[in-house]
Amino acid sequence: MSESFIERLSRFTPDAGGLDRDSLLYAAGRASARPNRRWIALAAALAVIQPLSLLILWPHPAPPARYVHVPVFVVRPPTAVASGTFDASDSPGVWSARQSLLESEPEDIPVPVRAITFVESGPPLRAFGPPPPSILN
């Protein structure tokens, strides 16, 4: 009986007329993948946000500079008496102005109208917070 069964099997020939292997595998792959609309929505949102962030972060031209008038006081050294000699300390240079400031009384030095604070005082900036109390003990 087993021989008759083997003989019958040997007489069969494959018929590929109604079966396409590639389309069957393609259809099985599509059926196994679930469509995930969240990924599609996320990719679309990122595609829209990217040009918007580029527009927002694009460097804009700087506003025009604002000039602040800071009063500068110049102390003139005493002028030399009309003698025929010229001394370098009598010239209105930086060193003679310094010398005249050193020789003058504190009441003679001009005081600015108001004090100018270029950097506001505040608490110091720290890179790290205070250490935990368990380390300090």
C-alpha positions as CSV (number, residue, x, y, z in Angstrom):
1,M,0.0,0.0,0.0
2,S,2.8,2.3,0.7
3,E,4.2,1.8,-2.8
4,S,0.9,2.7,-4.5
5,F,0.9,5.8,-2.4
6,I,4.4,6.8,-3.5
7,E,3.5,6.0,-7.1
8,R,0.6,8.3,-6.9
9,L,2.6,11.1,-5.4
10,S,5.3,10.8,-8.1
11,R,2.7,11.3,-10.8
12,F,1.7,14.7,-9.5
13,T,3.2,17.7,-11.2
14,P,3.2,21.2,-9.8
15,D,0.9,23.7,-11.5
16,A,1.8,27.4,-10.9
17,G,-1.0,28.8,-13.0
18,G,-3.1,30.2,-10.2
19,L,-0.5,30.9,-7.5
20,D,2.0,33.8,-7.6
21,R,4.6,33.4,-4.9
22,D,5.7,37.1,-4.9
23,S,2.2,38.6,-4.7
24,L,1.4,36.1,-1.9
25,L,4.4,37.2,0.2
26,Y,3.7,40.9,-0.5
27,A,0.1,40.5,0.6
28,A,1.1,38.7,3.7
29,G,3.6,41.4,4.6
30,R,1.0,44.2,4.2
31,A,-1.5,42.3,6.2
32,S,0.9,41.8,9.1
33,A,1.8,45.5,9.4
34,R,-0.7,47.5,11.3
35,P,-1.1,51.1,10.0
36,N,0.1,53.5,12.8
37,R,-1.4,56.9,12.2
38,R,0.4,58.4,15.2
39,W,3.8,58.0,13.5
40,I,2.5,59.6,10.3
41,A,1.0,62.6,12.4
42,L,4.3,63.0,14.3
43,A,6.4,63.0,11.1
44,A,4.0,65.6,9.6
45,A,4.1,67.8,12.7
46,L,7.9,67.7,12.7
47,A,8.1,68.6,9.0
48,V,5.9,71.7,9.7
49,I,7.7,72.7,12.9
50,Q,11.2,72.6,11.4
51,P,10.8,75.6,9.0
52,L,8.9,77.5,11.7
53,S,11.7,77.1,14.1
54,L,14.2,78.1,11.4
55,L,12.2,81.4,10.8
56,I,12.0,82.1,14.5
57,L,15.7,81.5,15.3
58,W,17.0,83.2,12.2
59,P,19.3,86.1,13.2
60,H,17.6,89.4,13.0
61,P,19.5,92.7,12.4
62,A,20.6,94.3,15.6
63,P,18.7,97.4,16.8
64,P,20.4,100.7,16.3
65,A,23.0,101.4,19.0
66,R,21.9,103.7,21.7
67,Y,24.5,106.2,22.8
68,V,24.6,107.3,26.4
69,H,26.3,110.6,27.3
70,V,28.8,110.0,30.2
71,P,30.2,113.3,31.5
72,V,34.0,113.4,31.6
73,F,35.7,115.9,33.7
74,V,39.0,117.3,32.6
75,V,41.3,119.0,35.1
76,R,43.5,121.5,33.5
77,P,46.9,122.0,35.1
78,P,47.8,125.5,36.2
79,T,49.2,127.4,33.3
80,A,52.8,128.3,33.3
81,V,53.8,131.9,33.9
82,A,54.8,133.7,30.8
83,S,58.4,132.8,30.9
84,G,60.4,131.9,27.9
85,T,60.9,128.3,28.9
86,F,58.6,125.4,28.2
87,D,58.4,122.5,30.6
88,A,56.8,119.2,29.8
89,S,55.0,119.2,33.1
90,D,53.2,122.4,32.1
91,S,51.6,120.9,29.0
92,P,48.0,119.7,29.4
93,G,48.9,116.1,29.0
94,V,47.9,113.0,31.0
95,W,50.9,113.1,33.3
96,S,50.5,116.7,34.1
97,A,46.8,116.3,34.8
98,R,47.6,113.4,37.1
99,Q,50.2,115.5,38.9
100,S,47.9,118.4,39.4
101,L,45.2,116.0,40.8
102,L,47.8,114.6,43.2
103,E,48.9,118.1,44.3
104,S,45.4,119.5,44.6
105,E,43.2,119.4,47.7
106,P,40.3,116.9,47.8
107,E,37.8,119.8,47.8
108,D,39.2,121.1,44.5
109,I,38.6,117.8,42.5
110,P,35.4,118.0,40.6
111,V,32.7,115.6,41.6
112,P,30.5,114.0,39.0
113,V,26.9,115.1,39.1
114,R,25.7,111.6,39.8
115,A,27.4,108.3,40.4
116,I,27.2,105.9,37.4
117,T,26.9,102.2,38.1
118,F,28.0,100.2,35.1
119,V,27.4,96.8,36.6
120,E,24.5,96.4,39.0
121,S,25.4,94.7,42.2
122,G,23.5,91.5,43.0
123,P,24.0,88.1,44.4
124,P,27.0,86.3,42.8
125,L,26.3,83.8,40.1
126,R,27.2,80.2,40.9
127,A,27.7,77.3,38.5
128,F,26.4,74.8,41.0
129,G,23.9,74.9,43.9
130,P,24.9,74.7,47.5
131,P,26.1,71.3,48.6
132,P,23.8,69.0,50.5
133,P,24.0,69.3,54.3
134,S,25.0,65.6,54.6
135,I,28.4,66.5,52.9
136,L,29.0,69.5,55.2
137,N,28.8,67.5,58.4
